[in-house]
Amino acid sequence: MNEKTAKKVARITLGGALIFAGVSHLTFARKAFRAQVPDWVPFDVDDTVVYSGLAEIALGSSLALTNEKHQQTIGKVAATFFTAVFPGNFSQLANHKDAFGLDTDRKRFVRLLFQPALVYWALKSTDNI
């Protein structure tokens, strides 16, 4: 597989994962996602989960379907999104909230290490790095 094809597969895979995550925000994992909303967010917790799910669906669709002209921009938006939701992941650790099988502080901490990987994935698969 050449590099261009590998990046396309990576970009579409990340887009599909975001779409799946977004749909899960709105359906079967809605309660679990509530555990990640930091207490300081000034919006209703459930509304925050719904809006972030809609954002993930839109972002995932954009990653999967965008043309070459806009891929770098969408990649930067995705990387920014992954950075913006990091406080929610940290809040889950700081507040010792169980969700998604993350039932110990160690598991919640290890999860934090994956966020930079998502940022890298978004940027690399869209030719930003």
C-alpha positions, -999 to 999 in steps of 0.1 A, spaced: 0 0 0 15 34 -10 16 63 14 -13 82 -3 -36 51 1 -25 45 37 -34 81 46 -67 79 29 -75 46 48 -64 63 80 -85 94 74 -116 75 65 -111 51 94 -108 81 118 -139 96 102 -159 64 107 -148 62 143 -159 97 149 -193 90 133 -197 59 154 -187 78 186 -212 106 177 -240 82 171 -232 65 204 -234 99 222 -270 101 210 -280 65 217 -266 36 236 -236 53 254 -253 86 262 -252 80 300 -215 70 299 -205 101 280 -222 122 307 -194 111 330 -169 130 308 -186 164 310 -166 185 334 -185 202 362 -174 236 351 -191 234 317 -219 260 319 -244 240 299 -268 211 307 -248 179 309 -271 160 285 -272 189 261 -234 189 261 -233 152 252 -259 156 224 -241 186 209 -207 170 211 -222 139 195 -236 160 166 -202 177 163 -185 143 161 -209 131 134 -203 162 113 -165 161 118 -163 124 110 -184 128 79 -162 157 68 -130 137 73 -144 107 54 -160 126 25 -139 158 20 -120 164 -12 -83 169 -13 -86 207 -14 -102 208 21 -85 178 38 -58 198 56 -84 222 70 -106 194 82 -76 177 97 -67 208 117 -103 211 129 -103 175 140 -70 180 158 -85 210 175 -116 191 185 -95 163 201 -76 189 220 -108 206 231 -124 175 245 -93 165 265 -105 184 296 -135 160 296 -112 130 297 -91 146 324 -123 155 344 -133 119 343 -99 110 360 -99 139 384 -135 132 396 -130 94 396 -160 88 373 -165 53 359 -175 49 323 -165 28 293 -148 3 315 -125 29 329 -132 20 365 -98 28 381 -77 59 381 -49 40 363 -72 31 334 -85 67 332 -49 80 332 -37 56 305 -66 68 284 -53 103 286 -22 92 267 -43 83 236 -55 118 231 -22 130 215 -23 100 193 -57 111 180 -44 146 173 -14 131 154 -37 107 135 -60 136 124 -30 157 113 -10 130 96 -39 115 77 -47 149 62 -12 159 52 -6 185 79 26 167 91 
